[in-house]
Amino acid sequence: MSDALSYRPKTGEIPTTPGVYRFRDATGRILYVGKAKNLRARLSNYFAPLHSLHERTRRMVTSAAGVEWTVVGTEVEALQLEWMWINEFDPPFNVQFKDDKSYPYLAVTLGDEAPRALVTRTEGIKGARYFGPYPKVWAVYETIELMLKAFPIRTCNNANYKRAMQSGKPCFAGQIGRCFGPCSGLVSMEDHRKIVNEFVSFMSSHDKKLINLLTQEMKDAAAAQQYEIAGKRRDQVRALNAVLEKSAVVLRDNVDIDLFAIEQDELAAAVQLFIVRGGRIRGVRGWMVDKELDVTMSELIDSMMQTAYNHDAVPPREIVLPELPEDAEALEASLADLAGRKVRLVAAQRGEKAALLVTASNNAKQALMLYKTRRSSDFVARSKALEDIQDALEMPDAPLRMECYDVSHLSGTNIVASMVVFEDGLPRKDEYRRFNIPESTDDTDSIYQILTRRLAYLKPEAGAAAASHPATGAVDLSDIAQVEQKRAKFKYSPNLLIVDGGQPQVAAAKRALAESGVTGIQLCGIAKRLEEIWLPDSDYPVILPRNSDALFLIQRIRDEAHRFAITHQRIRRKKDISSILGEVAGLGPARVKVLLQHFGSVARLKVASVAEIADVRGIGSVLAESIHAHLRA
């Protein structure tokens, strides 16, 4: 199979030194850029037999017409060169980060004659000092509103500033006391810049020394009966305290870190960056990642670092990651060159940083879920997905109604199955169904059983046959009414029937469909490992384009069926254990829970010896004998 890649270089031609490699197509376009500590070892993975490669990797190497490499001195140089070429060539098979929006910043234009504070999404203002990014634009305006009560610096635009300079009349902000009015001469440029510097200093450090100083001035002014000055200092103190409260302390005051969290599935990943300065979360930023290839966490982190520190952003001394990448030392050295000082990568395991990582991970999960939900709710995307599925599976009509089935069990016990329904690309949760399977040999037998039961409701004669009396064959009208009421749950026939699995599961579903006599239903299965679609009697899967709306929709249906089956199986397992073990005298809910945690299921508990049961915390020898005898009764 590997001989199909005619451009494969001889093994001896590939160096064993660090370097960067590039796959090109027939037109010369670069498809993928990667780095390696050992080029020969890394590239040999791409030229393994095609059937053993991950589908997305197989698609990349078969799309390419050649591979080339550049040898460098160290792994750090390889990392830097990889980043540079990814930015320059934008290869389609490399990780693509999608920032769904530009983030707002609070900027102070220190390069201006009279610096001003403004909200901007542009990071290239010359001489400006930036604070953020902020998760929402209202958070920036709220911060400015509070800060101006303490430091009334200029906020007007350049046109209003020039008009005030020419007329000598302060702008509206100056008239209401929200600006000292440097444009109209109410305060000198030097005094205004002094206030601006205090504004910047407080935003940079959130140092409480300034609050303490203002508090003391307030008390001194009150003691001297200068109540107007005391009132101003009081308002300043309140405003600064409000800013501090809205930037909650999460770590020690001397902690400056960037903390990354990643949540991913087979097609996409969500990245959350918490920017912590002075122990406070100063900004939150997020990216969505479309994974064209099946990248590892280490490769994802490398690309994430490249995106985060690619626009003049200087990394802090410490960066917290979900796990350390394989090239952690090289990555640290590269970031150190960028920062001009040492940068340390750490994986938080415990303590306050690990707690913050949990919070960031929860945000990443929500972002991934929101991304999927928004993508699924888009009418144009759903329509395109249904059309693509129709074309890929060669269906006569678009699959407006799809049903997906999944089986769940625990070591062969409490076997259940789920049926989820999607109409017009959206879930119909009122038509979801659960199945209990008393006995089954394996998953294929379970698929056959549940589809046989489901398809029976689609037979035209199902109602009359089910209502007939076995002895006489006569039909009871009341029984027909009851059966028809039950059949109403399954009265709609799906256009597409999906099973979770590959060729064996599809073959079992085909057998059930053939025996039912129901026609007009397309059948397919989705194999989770490679996200490939299997049709009946097909030796090769249907490969839907990576990141296509069609694959996204089928994956979502499969995941929903899996979630629904797992939920039902857990409920059954809990009831099963409670009902069986609850009959043993002296065995309450707490001890039942301990036994479940220790053995995992009643099936494993049944084969355990008295001594093994007695070893469980809280279970003595007498109670262990009772449990052992009851389970074998």
Secondary structure, 3 states (H helix, E strand, C coil): CHHHCCCCCCHHHCCCCCEEEEEECCCCCEEEEEEECCHHHHHHHHCCCHHHCCHHHHHHHHHCCEEEEEECCCHHHHHHHHHHHHHHHCCCCCCEEECCCCCCEEEEECCCCCCEEEEECCCCCCCEEEECCCCCHHHHHHHHHHHHHHCCCECCCHHHHHHHHHHCCCCHHHHCCCCCCHHHCCCCHHHHHHHHHHHHHHHHHCCCHHHHHHHHHHHHHHHCCCHHHHHHHHHHHHHHHHHHHHCCECCCCCCCEEEEEEEECCCEEEEEEEEEECCEEEEEEEEEEECCCCCCHHHHHHHHHHHHCCCCCCCCCEEEECCCCCCHHHHHHHHHHHHCCCCEEEECCCCHHHHHHHHHHHHHHHHHHHHHHHHHHCHHHHHHHHHHHHHHCCCCCCCCEEEEEEEEEECCEEEEEEEEEEECCEECHHHCEEEECCCCCCHHHHHHHHHHHHHHCCCCCHHHHHHECCCCCCECHHHHHHHHHHHHHHCCCCCEEEEECCHHHHHHHHHHHHHHCCCCCEEEEEECCCCEEECCCCCCCECCCCCCHHHHHHHHHHHHHHHHHHHHHHHHHHHHHHHHHCCCCCCCHHHHHHHHHHHCCHHHHHCCCHHHHHCCCCCCHHHHHHHHHHHCC
